[in-house]
Amino acid sequence: MSGENLPQFRLPVADPDFVQNPYPLLAELRDSMPVFFDPDMNRVVLTRYADISVVLRDKRFGRSALHRYSRDELGWPPPDPAQAQFDAFNGNHLLDSEPPKHTRLRSLVGLAFTPRRVEGLQARIEAILAGQLRGLGASGAFDLVADYAESLPVTVIAELLGVPEEHRALLRPWSAAIVRLYEPSAGPQAQAEAERAVLEFSALLRDLSQQRRRQPQDDLITAFVQAEQEGDRLSEQELIDTCILLLNAGHEASVNGLAAGVLALLRNRDHWDALVEAAPREDSLPIFRRAIEELLRFDTPLPMFERIVLEPLELHGAALKPGDRVSLLYASGNRDPLKFDQPDALNLGRDPNPHLTFGLGIHYCLGAPLARLELALSLRALCRALPGLRLANPDEPGQYTGGFVIRGLARLDVIG
């Protein structure tokens, strides 16, 4: 992939300063270089909302190309044996599959992972949050990420799936290890940790799925085992990979979205205070749902996704062939002034708010309803319990993990 006819620019995805605050550079790129070729990542990069939206809906782009072409035909190198388990998982779940496989998987998974099942979790989520908040902040400063944001999504997905209590402490480390391999800068150590996490998580889920076949329970693994459409069912491996995907995608977006959202609110105190005022009301959940949409737009937890070219085409003057990769900067599109009025301002009443955070088209995030519910309830509970919450170090930025494909705070010190 040469990137002919496009300007070249190396996006500093491994630069801590860029990861901490990518928005000034993204604004410059939208203005001066909205489409460019990154020779380090070997891909075309799009920064404007309109271009990203078109690609997400265009069937000539996909999450995978191996359903149509061999690696030799695409000019791709052989698979790396150091990440064989990760690649097998990645090639088998619905996020990285294309029709007709994607259509089949999404239909079967949707039979079990229904909006009704998600909405039925509200009371349980509120009970979990009440337990988490009990005593939080009583001794002064605490880390919002480790002490609050991280635990709810793991607990909820573990209960949904039916993972026994004794195994739940492993889920967060497994998820963190697996998603680290999506970063362009991932190295051999990240490969080894991801491989081990996939193997260990798969072994647990295989045991649980076999148990549920013998003894069904009221959980998502049982629902996946029993999901059937016109005589078709999920294979055991498809079930396993779907469960891993649900943990990874839902957990990372929820943790990073909440931490970044609270940071934004505490830096814009009038917005925090407005939510605190609304929080005690029983009918306040719609206010928090709308606030979450704006927080997910304002500071995007999943800033960069990619699509693979499936047919020869031209994109902004560049001739692309099957197998070429295009990076979509969701974080940039979500701040595009051609789509959003005053995009760098936090506006909790923004409506409509067609942000890109959960994607568009056939790969729109299946777990978006659960993430939205978790985030809205978590933020409301925090406002109710700790209305005086403030940053412990207001003059210092939060500490980020260093990733840009999945961007999140490693810690956020606050005082309750």
JOQUIQUI-V65492 format. One record per run of one state. SS is the DSSP state (~ for helix, > for strand, _ for the rest). FROM is the first residue (numbers start at 0). TO is the last residue. If there is no record, write none. Layout:
SS:FROM:TO
SS:FROM:TO
This chain:
_:0:5
>:6:7
_:8:14
~:15:19
_:20:21
~:22:31
_:32:33
>:34:37
_:38:41
>:42:45
_:46:47
~:48:56
_:57:59
>:60:61
_:62:69
~:70:73
_:74:79
~:80:89
_:90:92
~:93:95
_:96:99
~:100:111
_:112:113
~:114:118
_:119:120
~:121:132
_:133:139
>:140:142
~:143:160
_:161:163
~:164:166
_:167:167
~:168:181
_:182:186
~:187:213
_:214:218
~:219:225
_:226:226
>:227:228
_:229:230
>:231:232
_:233:234
~:235:266
_:267:267
~:268:278
_:279:283
~:284:297
_:298:302
>:303:308
_:309:311
>:312:314
_:315:316
>:317:319
_:320:323
>:324:328
~:329:332
_:333:359
~:360:362
_:363:366
~:367:384
_:385:388
>:389:390
_:391:397
>:398:399
_:400:407
>:408:410
_:411:411
>:412:414
_:415:415
